[in-house]
Structure formats: structure tokens, C-alpha cells
Amino acid sequence: MKRRELLGAGALALLGGGAAATAAGFGPLATNDTDEPVYFDSAFDPITYERESLRLQAPTDAVPRGESITFELHHTGESEDISLGCHVPWAIQRYEDGTWEHVVWTDGRWTLLCGTTISPGETQTITVPLSATALAGEEHGVTEEEADGVAFTPGKYRFFVLANNPPLAVNFRVLPRE
């Protein structure tokens, strides 16, 4: 393949991927005229707590405010790898007044051109600090703007992995700081 054809094919793949991500509601070109985060505008099925060949759990179901909580994503199937997206994008919601309200999500990671997969029998571990200052930065995929104003008040929360359809969730509690 000639260099010009190769460069053209690469540019087409990048543009096509960006257009697909934007059409799905991800990426910097996505628009959102509501107060809801972009992941609500996507083509996801409703959030679920069970999914064949993939299990999400928290080794502890309650954590003091300001501490970190770890989530484990297990591939329980026997064949083919499962794509988890770029750095395993996730979101956290708080249960308030009978509905789930957005708290924080890893919106900055959607624009990166990468992929993470999990093979049968493997476990992917995700540790999330329940503090706005600890969340901000590249390590957790949360922008400073997104982390600013996040308050993990005591109550019921759910963590879910966005790169799957349907998104897979697990509930946990934030306890008052001792």
C-alpha cells in the first residue's frame, strides 16, 4: 500500500471513529442541552446489575466518606475477550428522593484512542477515591471541572461501567467519616 493511501485510510478511520463516537453521544463534539451528563443521551440499554459473562462487585458495600472504594469486574465467560472501552469508563450516581442523580463520571476518557479488554477468567480492578480533590486528574479520568463540587455525602450510591451495553452496576454506601 502506498504511503498516501495508508495516510488516507488512517485519517478516514480517525474521522469515522470520531463521527461514530459523536453520534453515540461521546466525545468533545457531543452536545447536551440538559443538566444530565452525556452518557444519558447515548444508545445504552437501561442500567443492569447482572450480565452474562461479566460480574461487577465491590468487596465492601460501605466505605467512610473521603476513603477509596475498589470495584472488581470479573469476566466469568469461557470464550472471547470483552471490550471495556478506553481505561474502563465509569460513572457514579447517588440515590436521592426516589431517583438516581448523577455525581461524577470519567467523561475525559471517551476522547482517547485506546481500548481495554478483559479475557475469560480475568479481573479488572477499579479504585475510586470518594473525595473531589483525589478524583481530579489523569489517574482517575475525571477532569478538575467535573470533580469540582462533587460531594460524597453519606447515603446510597451506585457505580457502573459505561463501556458495556447494558451498563453494569453495583450499589454501595458512603458512611459518615469516623
Residue frames relative to the residue before (quaternion, step in Angstrom):
aa qw qx qy qz dx dy dz
M 1.0000 0.0000 0.0000 0.0000 0.00 0.00 0.00
K 0.4554 -0.6875 0.4957 0.2724 3.57 -0.92 0.91
R 0.6455 -0.5486 0.3704 0.3811 3.55 -1.18 0.63
R 0.6497 0.5240 -0.3211 0.4474 3.61 0.93 -0.87
E 0.6522 0.5007 -0.3106 0.4770 3.59 1.01 -0.82
L 0.6419 0.5264 -0.3142 0.4606 3.56 1.01 -0.85
L 0.6614 0.4905 -0.3028 0.4799 3.61 0.92 -0.89
G 0.6499 0.5187 -0.3130 0.4590 3.58 0.97 -0.82
A 0.6528 0.5038 -0.3105 0.4730 3.58 0.97 -0.84
G 0.6463 0.5169 -0.3181 0.4626 3.60 1.01 -0.81
A 0.6569 0.5021 -0.3091 0.4700 3.58 0.96 -0.86
L 0.6421 0.5188 -0.3213 0.4640 3.56 1.00 -0.82
A 0.6437 0.5158 -0.3205 0.4656 3.60 0.98 -0.82
L 0.6595 0.4982 -0.3118 0.4687 3.60 0.96 -0.84
L 0.6732 0.4830 -0.2996 0.4729 3.58 0.90 -0.88
G 0.6506 0.5155 -0.3136 0.4612 3.57 0.98 -0.84
G 0.6597 0.5010 -0.3022 0.4718 3.57 0.97 -0.86
G 0.6517 0.5041 -0.3125 0.4728 3.59 1.01 -0.82
A 0.6549 0.5025 -0.3150 0.4684 3.57 0.99 -0.80
A 0.6485 0.5064 -0.3214 0.4688 3.58 0.99 -0.80
A 0.6547 0.5036 -0.3175 0.4659 3.59 0.97 -0.84
T 0.6559 0.4993 -0.3149 0.4705 3.57 0.99 -0.81
A 0.6453 0.5168 -0.3246 0.4595 3.58 0.97 -0.81
A 0.6777 0.4768 -0.2885 0.4797 3.58 1.09 -0.69
G 0.5769 -0.6104 0.3721 0.3951 3.60 1.26 -0.14
F 0.5991 0.5391 -0.3715 0.4610 3.58 1.22 0.31
G 0.7099 0.4937 -0.3261 0.3821 3.52 -1.27 0.24
P 0.6892 -0.5277 0.3236 0.3766 3.51 -1.29 0.37
L 0.6703 0.5025 -0.3134 0.4472 3.62 1.12 -0.41
A 0.4902 0.6614 -0.4338 0.3661 3.58 1.24 -0.11
T 0.2013 -0.7660 0.5960 0.1324 3.56 -1.05 0.72
N 0.0692 -0.7848 0.6159 0.0016 3.49 -1.19 0.62
D 0.1527 -0.8308 0.5329 0.0495 3.57 -0.35 1.24
T 0.6427 0.4945 -0.3307 0.4827 3.58 1.24 0.19
D 0.6081 -0.5420 0.4235 0.3963 3.55 -1.29 -0.03
E 0.5513 0.6196 -0.3927 0.3975 3.59 1.24 -0.15
P 0.5348 -0.6128 0.4627 0.3527 3.59 -1.10 0.61
V 0.6989 -0.5071 0.3192 0.3906 3.56 -1.24 0.53
Y 0.6161 0.5797 -0.3795 0.3746 3.62 0.96 -0.68
F 0.5943 0.5595 -0.3786 0.4363 3.64 1.15 -0.34
D 0.6618 0.5128 -0.2996 0.4574 3.60 1.16 -0.54
S 0.5477 0.6555 -0.3863 0.3479 3.57 1.23 -0.28
A 0.6062 -0.5768 0.4233 0.3473 3.52 -1.35 0.10
F 0.2813 0.7831 -0.5107 0.2162 3.60 1.09 0.61
D 0.4521 -0.5895 0.5870 0.3218 3.47 -1.32 0.48
P 0.6751 -0.4712 0.3443 0.4512 3.63 -1.19 0.22
I 0.5955 -0.5777 0.4293 0.3569 3.56 -1.16 0.69
T 0.1074 -0.8025 0.5863 0.0259 3.56 -0.97 0.90
Y 0.3873 -0.7131 0.5357 0.2336 3.56 -1.26 0.40
E 0.7470 0.2684 -0.1801 0.5809 3.58 1.31 -0.06
R 0.0859 0.7772 -0.6198 0.0663 3.53 -1.08 0.76
E 0.5096 -0.6526 0.4673 0.3101 3.52 -0.92 0.92
S 0.8593 0.1280 -0.1674 0.4660 3.55 -1.04 0.98
L 0.7421 0.2743 -0.2195 0.5708 3.61 1.21 0.19
R 0.0193 -0.8020 0.5966 -0.0228 3.59 -0.81 1.01
L 0.1428 -0.7734 0.6151 0.0556 3.56 -0.92 0.97
Q 0.1226 0.7927 -0.5892 0.0974 3.56 -0.85 0.95
A 0.2880 -0.6917 0.6280 0.2103 3.50 -1.36 0.34
P 0.4625 -0.6945 0.4669 0.2929 3.62 -0.70 0.99
T 0.7505 0.1706 -0.1420 0.6225 3.58 1.23 -0.40
D 0.3245 -0.7740 0.5062 0.1984 3.60 -0.94 0.74
A 0.7582 0.2404 -0.1821 0.5781 3.60 1.28 0.14
V 0.0142 -0.7960 0.6041 -0.0352 3.55 -1.02 0.84
P 0.5018 -0.6472 0.4718 0.3268 3.62 -0.99 0.75
R 0.6099 -0.5661 0.4237 0.3578 3.55 -1.11 0.75
G 0.7808 0.3087 -0.2542 0.4801 3.58 -0.95 0.94
E 0.6130 0.5242 -0.3492 0.4769 3.60 1.23 -0.32
S 0.4923 -0.6223 0.5067 0.3370 3.58 -1.32 -0.03
I 0.1745 -0.7510 0.6253 0.1206 3.53 -1.23 0.55
T 0.2556 -0.7701 0.5711 0.1245 3.55 -1.03 0.84
F 0.1433 -0.7627 0.6281 0.0572 3.52 -1.08 0.90
E 0.1861 -0.7780 0.5931 0.0910 3.55 -1.07 0.78
L 0.1494 -0.7672 0.6220 0.0473 3.52 -0.89 1.06
H 0.0996 -0.8234 0.5586 -0.0047 3.59 -0.44 1.27
H 0.2772 -0.7055 0.6265 0.1814 3.55 -1.04 0.87
T 0.1164 -0.8403 0.5291 0.0208 3.58 -0.26 1.28
G 0.5173 0.6549 -0.4079 0.3703 3.58 1.28 -0.05
E 0.4643 -0.6913 0.4890 0.2595 3.53 -1.32 0.09
S 0.7723 0.2539 -0.1692 0.5572 3.59 1.21 -0.11
E 0.8816 0.1582 -0.1445 0.4205 3.53 -1.44 0.30
D 0.5032 -0.6381 0.5112 0.2799 3.48 -1.18 0.82
I 0.2845 -0.7243 0.6001 0.1851 3.56 -1.25 0.50
S 0.3792 -0.7182 0.5399 0.2210 3.56 -0.89 0.96
L 0.1743 -0.7976 0.5734 0.0683 3.55 -0.91 0.99
G 0.5813 -0.5925 0.3738 0.4138 3.59 1.25 0.19
C 0.6921 -0.4579 0.3595 0.4267 3.53 -1.32 -0.19
H 0.8428 -0.1049 0.0062 0.5279 3.59 -0.44 1.25
V 0.5394 -0.6623 0.3803 0.3548 3.60 1.11 0.70
P 0.0849 -0.8315 0.5482 0.0308 3.62 0.36 1.18
W 0.0408 -0.8085 0.5859 -0.0378 3.57 -0.99 0.90
A 0.1651 -0.7551 0.6228 0.1209 3.53 -1.37 0.17
I 0.1916 -0.7437 0.6262 0.1345 3.54 -1.31 0.42
Q 0.0683 -0.7735 0.6299 0.0186 3.53 -1.05 0.91
R 0.2989 -0.7281 0.5923 0.1727 3.57 -1.25 0.60
Y 0.3708 -0.7139 0.5516 0.2205 3.57 -1.02 0.86
E 0.1344 0.7927 -0.5736 0.1568 3.56 -0.52 1.24
D 0.8615 -0.0067 -0.0191 0.5073 3.55 -0.92 0.94
G 0.7443 -0.4467 0.2220 0.4440 3.57 0.93 0.91
T 0.7408 0.3248 -0.2291 0.5415 3.62 1.22 0.12
W 0.4801 -0.6363 0.5220 0.3037 3.54 -1.30 0.40
E 0.1200 -0.7970 0.5915 0.0204 3.57 -0.78 1.11
H 0.5386 -0.6403 0.4543 0.3057 3.57 -1.02 0.89
V 0.1462 -0.7659 0.6196 0.0906 3.58 -1.06 0.82
V 0.7641 -0.2417 0.2175 0.5571 3.59 0.62 -1.12
W 0.0256 0.7845 -0.6195 -0.0031 3.56 -1.24 0.49
T 0.5550 -0.6392 0.4422 0.2964 3.55 -1.27 0.40
D 0.0089 0.8603 -0.5094 0.0164 3.58 0.76 1.02
G 0.6254 0.5704 -0.3449 0.4057 3.62 1.01 -0.66
R 0.6357 0.5631 -0.3330 0.4098 3.59 1.10 -0.52
W 0.5637 0.6310 -0.3938 0.3592 3.62 1.09 -0.50
T 0.6920 0.5081 -0.2901 0.4229 3.58 1.04 -0.67
L 0.5639 0.6033 -0.3926 0.4048 3.59 1.20 -0.24
L 0.3638 -0.7208 0.5476 0.2197 3.55 -1.09 0.74
C 0.4436 0.6521 -0.4977 0.3611 3.56 0.11 1.28
G 0.1612 -0.7824 0.5902 0.1164 3.52 -1.26 0.04
T 0.1563 -0.7515 0.6340 0.0942 3.54 -1.18 0.63
T 0.0646 -0.7895 0.6097 0.0288 3.56 -0.91 0.90
I 0.2115 -0.7384 0.6250 0.1397 3.52 -1.31 0.41
S 0.3071 -0.7716 0.5383 0.1430 3.55 -0.83 1.05
P 0.6761 -0.4748 0.3538 0.4385 3.60 -1.20 0.37
G 0.8082 0.2541 -0.2143 0.4861 3.55 -0.93 0.97
E 0.6134 0.5653 -0.3515 0.4250 3.60 1.21 -0.27
T 0.2242 -0.7403 0.6181 0.1400 3.51 -1.36 0.41
Q 0.1915 -0.7441 0.6316 0.1034 3.56 -0.98 0.91
T 0.1801 -0.7942 0.5751 0.0775 3.59 -0.78 1.03
I 0.0730 -0.7778 0.6243 0.0014 3.55 -0.94 0.98
T 0.0927 -0.7924 0.6023 0.0277 3.58 -0.69 1.11
V 0.0823 -0.8061 0.5860 -0.0113 3.55 -0.77 1.10
P 0.3002 -0.7414 0.5685 0.1924 3.60 -0.72 1.03
L 0.3058 -0.7603 0.5462 0.1737 3.59 -0.89 0.90
S 0.5329 0.5430 -0.4282 0.4877 3.50 0.79 1.21
A 0.5194 -0.6661 0.4372 0.3089 3.60 -0.83 0.95
T 0.6858 0.4843 -0.3072 0.4481 3.61 0.84 -0.86
A 0.6702 0.4857 -0.3047 0.4713 3.60 1.00 -0.72
L 0.6263 0.5567 -0.3358 0.4303 3.61 1.12 -0.59
A 0.6370 0.5645 -0.3323 0.4063 3.58 0.98 -0.86
G 0.6649 0.4997 -0.3814 0.4034 3.53 -0.98 0.86
E 0.7168 -0.4923 0.3166 0.3789 3.48 -1.36 0.30
E 0.6034 0.6155 -0.3594 0.3576 3.59 0.97 -0.81
H 0.7847 0.3037 -0.1558 0.5174 3.59 0.97 -0.83
G 0.4766 -0.7170 0.4101 0.3008 3.60 1.28 -0.03
V 0.5687 0.5570 -0.3922 0.4610 3.57 1.23 0.38
T 0.4053 -0.7187 0.5078 0.2477 3.58 -0.76 1.01
E 0.6336 -0.5295 0.3952 0.4024 3.57 -1.23 0.45
E 0.6340 0.5391 -0.3270 0.4477 3.58 1.03 -0.80
E 0.6686 0.4920 -0.2935 0.4741 3.56 0.99 -0.86
A 0.6896 0.4803 -0.2828 0.4625 3.60 0.96 -0.85
D 0.5765 0.5962 -0.3809 0.4088 3.58 1.12 -0.62
G 0.8117 0.2355 -0.1876 0.5005 3.56 -0.72 1.01
V 0.4942 0.6287 -0.4540 0.3930 3.62 1.23 -0.03
A 0.0045 0.7894 -0.6126 0.0394 3.56 -0.80 1.03
F 0.2041 -0.7784 0.5845 0.1036 3.54 -0.53 1.16
T 0.0622 -0.8069 0.5873 -0.0076 3.54 0.17 1.29
P 0.6268 -0.5378 0.3794 0.4171 3.61 -1.09 0.51
G 0.4468 0.6744 -0.5045 0.3019 3.56 -1.01 0.85
K 0.6551 -0.5025 0.4063 0.3914 3.53 -1.39 -0.23
Y 0.0426 -0.7924 0.6077 -0.0325 3.56 -0.93 1.00
R 0.1231 -0.7456 0.6353 0.1589 3.52 -1.36 0.10
F 0.2500 -0.7248 0.6325 0.1099 3.47 -1.20 0.86
F 0.0778 0.8133 -0.5760 0.0275 3.59 -0.89 0.79
V 0.4314 -0.6783 0.5477 0.2321 3.49 -1.24 0.74
L 0.3400 -0.7996 0.4736 0.1439 3.55 -0.67 1.19
A 0.6449 0.5905 -0.3295 0.3562 3.61 1.03 -0.66
N 0.6569 0.4724 -0.3085 0.5002 3.57 1.23 0.06
N 0.1674 -0.7537 0.6191 0.1437 3.54 -1.20 0.40
P 0.4723 -0.3060 -0.7995 0.2101 1.54 -1.06 2.24
P 0.6053 -0.5329 0.4241 0.4120 3.61 -1.20 0.44
L 0.3036 -0.7670 0.5493 0.1335 3.54 -0.99 0.94
A 0.1043 -0.8396 0.5331 -0.0073 3.60 -0.73 1.10
V 0.0699 -0.7358 0.6690 0.0789 3.50 -1.42 0.30
N 0.3675 -0.7340 0.5312 0.2099 3.58 -1.01 0.83
F 0.0373 0.7688 -0.6383 0.0078 3.55 -1.26 0.50
R 0.3486 -0.7230 0.5567 0.2142 3.57 -1.29 0.26
V 0.2554 -0.6984 0.6444 0.1779 3.51 -1.23 0.68
L 0.2243 -0.7896 0.5651 0.0834 3.54 -0.77 1.14
P 0.5962 -0.5272 0.4275 0.4287 3.61 -1.16 0.35
R 0.5416 -0.6047 0.4694 0.3474 3.55 -1.13 0.61
E 0.4187 -0.7343 0.4807 0.2333 3.56 -0.86 0.99
